Amino acid sequence: MFPDDRRYTKEHEWVLVSGGAAKIGITDFAQGELGDIVFVELPAVGKSVAQGDVLGTIESVKAVSEVYAPVSGTVTAVNALLAEKPETINSDPHGAGWICALSVATPSELDALMDAGAYAALTGR
């Protein structure tokens, strides 16, 4: 259910690292808990964040939830599609529903994140 090629946070974000770049989104579990997503506040390109900082928010018909940085870095890109079609996170949270990309400042922070098996155990799935 959760792709093996990424790491996960207890706050339900995923991070997919390729070289020094990290793509970030929320998990299928998180989007299911939120329900129908109606708005995504994206971070500004160039914003520097520390691990655990708020990157933006996701609003659903049920709640507003913050999205946290799984690793420290600088925002290099945002998924502009989400401005027009925030529901993409509901339909493809691990693919087209990615939120932003960061240049990774501290690669060792990835070691503290969960693999897919540990995340599945956390969520009971």
Secondary structure, DSSP 8 states (H G I E B T S, - for coil): ---TTSEE-TTSEEEEEETTEEEEEE-HHHHHHH-SEEEEE---TT-EE-TT-EEEEEEESS-EEEEE-SS-EEEEEE-THHHH-TTHHHH-TTTTT--EEEEES-GGGGGGSB-HHHHHHHHT-
